[in-house]
Amino acid sequence: MFNALIRTAIAIGVAVFAARQLAYGGRDLARYNKMREMSDEGPLIAPNGRKDATNAEARTRNPLTMLMSIPSDVARYAKLKSM
């Protein structure tokens, strides 16, 4: 019973920590996007309803898109080199 109590306390602590990190991360992202707006740049993460016109635009605006496109870029480069 004591072990279950300790595990529950640890799980609650981890959940509270994760929730706080998400809340503060959201505020930081909003602040960062406001600074980007003042510099006449687009938001760091585009809203779901808006799609970039080209893959190149998506890579310059969203770092996650750039990171996710690396495997396909490597495969395309290997294919071009093998020709």
Stockholm file with secondary structure:
# STOCKHOLM 1.0

chainA/1-83         MFNALIRTAIAIGVAVFAARQLAYGGRDLARYNKMREMSDEGPLIAPNGRKDATNAEARTRNPLTMLMSIPSDVARYAKLKSM
#=GR chainA/1-83 SS CHHHHHHHHHHHHHHHHHHHHHHHHHHHHHHHHHHHHHTTCCCSSCCTTCCCSSHHHHHHHCHHHHHHHHHHHHHHHHHHHHC
#=GC SS_cons        CHHHHHHHHHHHHHHHHHHHHHHHHHHHHHHHHHHHHHTTCCCSSCCTTCCCSSHHHHHHHCHHHHHHHHHHHHHHHHHHHHC
//
